[in-house]
Amino acid sequence: MAKDETILSPKLDIVFKMLFGNENNKDILKAFLSDILDIPEEELHNIRIKNPEIEPTSINEKFYKAEP
């Protein structure tokens, strides 16, 4: 790893959304779901990402708007 590179934790909301809420990373999402649900990847079909943004229900909750 180069000196100017930073590793971001997938525990951060924005990083998690970039990893698992992006159509380009469906293979990562499929592997993740397979592991946590203990289901073979071959049995996971038609995974759709509808909207990775969850809007807060009150003003005090977190809200991150993805940049286009």
N, C-alpha and C positions, 0 to 999 in steps of 0.2 A: 504494500500500500504506500502510495506517495505521501510526502509530508503534508501536502495541502488537501488531502482527502479526509473526509469525516464520515464515520459510520453512524447512521441514525437508527435509533431504536424503533422497532415496529410497534412498541407500546405507545408511541406518540400517535395521537388520533390522525393527524394529517399523513403520516408515513403509512399507517395501517390502511387508510383509504387509498393511497397511491398503489399499494401492493395488491390489495384484495378487491378494490372497487373499480378497477380499470379493465375494460374489455381486452386490452392487450396482454393482461396478466391472468387470463382465465385458467391457464394451466397451473399457475401457482395457487389460485383459489381452489381448484379441483383437488390438488394434492393436499392442501390444508384441510378441506372438508373431509376428505378420505381418511386422513389421520385422526382428526378429532372425533369423527363419528364412527370410526372403525368399520368403514364400508370400502370395498375395493373400488378403485377409480373407474374400472370398467362398468360399474353399476350406476355411476353418476352420469345422468343424461340431461341435456337441455338446461344447463345452468344459465340463468339470465340475471344480469345485473340491471335492475330497474332504475334505482336512484340511490347512490351511496351517501347522499346528504340527508341527515336527519335534523330537522329544524327543532330548535328548543321549544318547550311548551311555556316557559316563563322567561322573563328578562334576565334572570340570574344564572341561567344555564349557559354552557358553552355553545358556540356556533362558529363553524369554520366554513367559509365559502370558498370553494375551489376556484382558482383562476382559470379562465378559458385558455 
